[in-house]
Structures are given as structure tokens and as C-alpha cells.
Amino acid sequence: MTLYLRHYWKDERLSFTSSTNKSMTFDGRLVKKIWVPDVFFVHSKRSFIHDTTTENIMLRVFPDGHVLYSLRVTVTAACNMDFSRFPLDSQTCSLELESYAYTDEDLMLYWKSGDESLSTDDKISLSQFLIQKFHTTSRLAFYSSTGWYNRLYINFTLRRYIFFFLLQTYFPATLMVMLSWVSFWIDRRAVPARVSLGITTVLTMSTIITGVNASMPRVSYIKAVDIYLWVSFVFVFLSVLEYAVVNYLSTVQDRRERKMRMRARSQVGFRSTLFENDF
């Protein structure tokens, strides 16, 4: 996430006299010489301040000592997701901000305008998710060795787009199941046609399952897409098994009919022999 992080506070030591009551704006060089909040991103994997062409830091001081400190940051943060309903899932991810050194007795962090403190570009979009809503919260975080700290949260509710998975996973799996049913209308004596069709559908389903699992995190619980794919795989496998059962029963029946014909022929031959002897 790339964002503009803006801090507001009042430092009377920076107040100055101004006849026009206008603020003064500085770049990042002054930031190193005054006190600024030491806010960091909790659960951040990687974050950095943009520095092209110079550090994207702005400091604005007002005559009464109010300070606006703004910087442009890109953050890659962790989000614990539950994939049990994937790809029909909705996820809630949060971006957490906290002071590193100052406890709640030294520094109070709060959102300036609540949910209105957050504003996003109307054209923002994600490839897999729809941002349904976002809101702000704050609470205290406790560390046993240092104490209580104010922590700010930006909570995002994301709903996954399903159309991509319909095209790439659900439709192909459904077509493979329907294709396996074609073997029911093929003559049972056409062994190469039915066997090749059954093996092709089984291998295709195995490839689809492998491809889906390769693109997913290795979780220990069952996902919704796993249930659908494995049920489809069972249907395809049963269609192959059905031909094996039919072929076996047909072979047994043919063998029984052959024995009955041979027995009937032997009985007819025996009767004809008796008739000739009697004659």
C-alpha cells in the first residue's frame, strides 16, 4: 500500500510571530532537528519512504505552533486470512500504527476526524478483491516489558472477485464431469474410445487440482474449492469405474450365455443321437 501519512500536533517551541498569519513549509532537512512522532507500522514486512527525486517529506509549521508532518510511504504488511470459503470469501485486513518508544503516558495517538481521516482515490482497484469498506479504530496494546501503547487501526473489508475462478476452475471442472458422462453413450465394446476418454478426464481433473493448490498457500484445512474439485474428481473417477464394472458384468454374462448355448447344443446333439438309434 502506498499512502500519504500525515501527523498533526502542537509544539509551542516552534511558534513564531507572523503579521500575515501564514504558515512556513520546510522539507525533510528540518525534520532531523525537531521532535516528530516515532510512528511505525506493526506487522510490516517491508516499508520505505519515497526519495525520488528528493525525500517525500513535508513539514509545515503554523504561527501558533501547530505542525503538519506529511510523508509518502509504501508499506507491505501481513494479513491473516481465512481461506475456508475460498474463492467465495471476504477478508478483513488491517494496517496498524503505533509509537515505538513513547507509551500512552507520554504520547496519545488518535484519528483526527475518525473515519473521515481516511480518503482514497475513487479509481483505486485490486486485481482479485473489491474494497467494500474501510474504517478506523484505536485501542491500547500491552507489552510486558515496556507497558501500554496507543495503537491505531485502518480496517479494510475485501471481497474476492469470483469471475476469474469461474473461468479458470469451476467451468473446466464442470465440463470435465459432463465429458466423462459421454462414455455412457459409447458402445461398451468400444474399449479404446471409452478407456481413453476416461483416462483423459481423470488426468485433466488432476491437473486442475494441482494448479489450484500450487497457487494457494499451504493451509491445513479444507477450502470450498477443494470440496468442489474433489467431488468433481470422484464423479469422473466413478464414470471410469462404471465402465470397468459394466465390462466385467458383460464378460460374465457373455460367458454364462456361451455355456448355456454349448449346453443346449449338447442336449440337441444327444437327442438327435437317441432318435437315430431308436430309428
ABEGO torsion letter per residue (X at the ends): XBBBBBBBBBBAAABBBBAAGBBBBBBAAAAAABBBBBBBBBGBABBBBBAOABBBBBBBBBAAGBBBBBBBBBBBBBBBBBAAAOAABBBBBBBBBBBAABBAAABBBBBAAEAAABBBBAABBBAABBBABBBBBBBBBBBAAAEBBBBBBBBBBBBBBAAAAAAAAAAAAAAAAAAAAAAAABBAABAAAAAAAAAAAAAAAAAAAAAAAAABBBBABBBAAAAAAAAAAAAAAAAAAAAAAAAAAAAAAAAAAAAAAAAAAAAAAAAAAAAAAAX
